[in-house]
């Protein structure tokens, strides 16, 4: 993005924001973007203020400051200087949707993503439409509304065209594959993830490579696919994250994958140790992650013959899924719990 010619102070703050973002220093990038926005507002340049406030929100999202991100992005939508331009509003709703999903507020995430999708048509901007549908599908799938998510997947597949960047096409295949796995369409899930993997390259974007392999491993494991390809996904994600670093959630999810792998491999004791570590800090861990870990812990304890611990963890899993707005997953935990009665 070119620098604005409002003042040297603004230009310097804007440049720092983008440099920090390039280096994955998202908290510092958000601070510099806020500084640039304040300078622009003092100079009467509301367009630059809006743009840099949006950049601040994006960096808060990547820093996993979900509540702060959602509040700031919501102000851009409904505050005194909110934009009337539909594409900018759609992009802002997408940020709100991702922040709400990250905070475990899945119904609100779906509402924001649907609002983004409704603001643009395929002819307006294909990439924004694709990003909006991606956010909607992710929120619907996380909340267990799989039939709705699959319908949106088919619409998303139709929206992809030659106008869309390869990396974005890869993300489309990625999210469709996720939903296919969740709908028990395992072969379709594997096929879509193979298509996604073919578009991603560790040399081009190691961060996306790490996130894709981590997520693909989780989907494969959820479908009880514990083959050599799944193990390679786990190992690639761990190696890439060791190189570039990751958030606390990244490391928790990788530990969750290792625990799930150990459980499917028949090593219940190792699974229990890894999964208990995921649950160690319940106050700061997202309810969706806690629900998945507790569900697996319950199953691992059951396999190890400790039915009391199994019941305790399955009961907690149902509560965590309920708090995350994922009633279908909560019902699944209660089904396992009933089997332990």
N, C-alpha and C positions, 0 to 999 in steps of 0.2 A: 504494500500500500504506500503511495507516495506521501511524503511529508507535506503538511500544510504550511503555508507561509504566514501564519498569524504572528508568530514571534519566535525568537531563538529558544526561549524557555519552553514553549509548547513543543517545538520540534525536538528538543533534547529529551523531554519526558516521553514523548511518543516513541522515539527511537529506543529508549531504554525499555519500554514496555515490550516492543517486538523482539528485542535482543533477549530479554529474560524468557519470553515465551519460546523462542527458538531453542533455548537451553533447558527447557522444561522446568524453569524456576517460576512456577505459576503464581505463587503468593507474591513474589517480588514484581512480577508482571502486572498483577492486579493493582498493586500499590502505585506503580508508575503510570498505569492507565488512568487511575483515579486522579493522580497529580495533573496529568495532561488535561483531563476533563475539567478540572477546577480552573486551570489557566484559561482554557477556551471559554468557559462560562464567564469568567471575569472580563475577558476581552470581547464579550458579546457574540461569540461564534457558537451558536446553539447547535448547528449541524455537527461541528467537530466535538462539542461536548457530548452529543448523543452517541456519536460513533465510538468515542473512547470509553464512555460508560458501558456500551455494549461489549467492548473488548475486555473491560474489567469484569463484567459478568461471565464471559466465556472463560476467563482465567480462574475465577472463583469456582466455576464448575469443574475445571480440570484439577484444581487443588482440593476437590471434594468438600468445599465449604458450601454445602447444598442449600442450607437455609438462607445464608447471606446472598447466594446467587439468585435464588428464587425471588427474594424480596427486592433485590436491585432490578432484575429483569421485569418484574411485575410493575415497578415504578415506571420503567420505560414504556410500558403498555398503557398505564392509566394515570400517569403523573401529569403535571402541568405542561411538560414539553414532550408528550408522547407523540410518536410519528403517526401520520395518516397513510403512509406509503405501505401498501399491502405486503410487499416482499420483505421489508424491514420488520413489519409486525409479525409476519410468519416466522422469520428467523428467531425473533425474540420469544415467541410462543414455544419454539422448539427447545430453546435454552431452558425455559421454565419447565417444560415437560421432562427434560433430562434431569434437572435438579430435583423435581418432585419424585421422580423414580428413584434417584439416588438416595433420597431421604426416606424411601419406603412408602410414599404417599401415592399409591399406584392409580387410584381412581382419579385423583387430581392430575396426575401425569397424563393419563389417557385423554382427559378433557382438554388440556392445553395442546396436546399433539393434534387432536381432532380440529381444534380451532385453527391451528397452523395450516392443516391440510385444506380446510374450507376457504382459506384466504387466497390461495393460488390455484390456478388450473395448470394442466400439463403444458398448455401453450404459453403461459406466463413465464414460468421458470421451471424446467424439468428437475434441476438439481434440488431446488427448495422443496418441490413436491415429493421427491424421493426421500429427502431427509425428514420431512414431516411424517411420511408414512412409516419410515423406519422407527421413529420415536413412538408413534402410535402402536405399532406392532409389538415393540419391546415392552411397553406398559401393559398392553392387553395380555401378552404371553406371561409376563411375571405375575399378573393377577389371576392367571388360570383361565382366562376367557379365550380358550384356544380356537373355538369355532370362528369367533369374530376375527381373531388374529390371522387365521388361515385365509379367510376371505380377503383381508387387507394384503396378505402376501401375494395373492393372485393379481390383485390390482397393482401392486408394486412391480411385479414382474412385467406387467404390460406397460408400465411407465418408463422402464429402462430403454434407452435408445443410444445411438452412436454419439449423441450430444453429451452423454454423461462420462465423466472422468473414470479411468480404469479403477482407481482406488475406491471410488464410490460404488462402482458396479460390484467390486469385491465385497463391500459392506452389505450391498443388497443381497447377494448370494449368501452371505454369512447369516443375516437375520432370517431369511427364508429357511435356510437349513436348520437354524435353531428351532423355529416353530414346527418344522417337519418332525424333528426329533421329539418335541413335546407332544405332538399329535400321534406319536407312535408310528410315523412314516419313516422308519429308520433308514431304509435304503435311499429314500429321497433326501433325507438329512445328510447322509454321507456324500451323496452326489453333489448337493449344493455346496457343501463345505469343501469338496475337492475343487469345484469351480472357483470358490473364493480363494483357496490356497494358491491357485494358479495365477491370480492377479496380484497377490501380495509378494513383496520381496524384502528380506531383511536389509539388503543394501539400500533400498529406496526409503523405507520407513521402518526402523527397528521397533518403534513403539507399537505400531499397528500389528506388526508381525507377532510381538509378544502377546498382545491382548487377544488376537485371533486364536493363537494356539492354546492359550489358557481357556478361552471360552469354548473352543471346539472340543478340548479334552473334557470339559464339564458336561457338554451335551452328549458326547459319546458315553461317558460314564453313567449318566442318567438313563441312557438306553441300554445299560449293561453291556456295552461294547468295550471290553477290556483287552484289546488286542495290541499288537506291536505298534500300530499306527497311533493308537491312543497314548501309549507310553512315550512315543516320539513327540507328540504334541505337548505333553507335560514337561518333558526335558527341554524342548525348544523354548517354552515359555519361561522356565526357570533360568536358563542360560541367558536369554535376551534381557530379562529383568535384572539379572546380576550385572549386566553391562550398563544398562541405561538407568537403573534404579526404578523404584515403583512406590506407589502409595501403600498405606497400611492395608487398605482393602485388597490391593493386588497380592500382597504377601499372604493375607488370610485366605483368599480364593485359591492360591496355589497350594497352600497347606490343606485346604478342603479337598482339592483334587487328589493330592497324595493320599489323604485319608480314605477317600472313596476308592481309589485304586487298590489300596491295601485291603479294604473290606472285600472287594470283588475278587481279589487274589486269594482270599481265605485267611488272611493274616489279621484276625479281629483285634488282637492286642495292640499291634502297631497302629491300626485304624483308630482305636480308642484313644491312644496317647496323642495322635495328631489332632483328632477332632476335639478333644478336651482342651487342647491349646488354642484352637479357634474360638472356643466359648469362654476362654479365661477372662476376657474383659467385656462382659455383657453390656456394660454401661455405654461403651463407645462403638460397639459393633452393630451394624445395621440388622434390623429384625429379620430381613429376608435371609441373610447369611447365617444368622443364629438358627433360624428355622431349618435350613438345609443341614447344618452341622448337627443339630439335636436329633433330626430325623435319622440321619446316618448313625449317630451314636446309639440311638435306641435299637436300630437293627443290628449293630455290631455287638452290643451287650446281649441281645437276644441270641445271637449266634454263639456267643461265649458262654451262654447258660445262665446269665445274671438277669433274670426276668424283672426283678424289682428295679434295677437301674434302667432296664429297657423301658419299663412303664413310665418312670420319672422323666426320662429324656423325650419320649414320644409325647407325653403330656405337655412338656415345655415347648416342643416343636409346634404343636397345634396353636399354642398361645402366641408364639412369635409370628407364625404365618398369619394369624388373625390380625395382629398389630400391623403387619405389612400390607394388609388389604389383599391377601391371597387366600380366599376362603376355600378354593378347591384343594390347594396344597394342605390347608388345615384339615380338611376332610380326609385326605390321604393319610395324614399322621394319625388321625383318630381311628382309621381303619386298621392300621398296624397296632395301635393301642388295644383295640377290641380283640385282636388276635392273641394278645398277651394276657387277657383276663383269665 
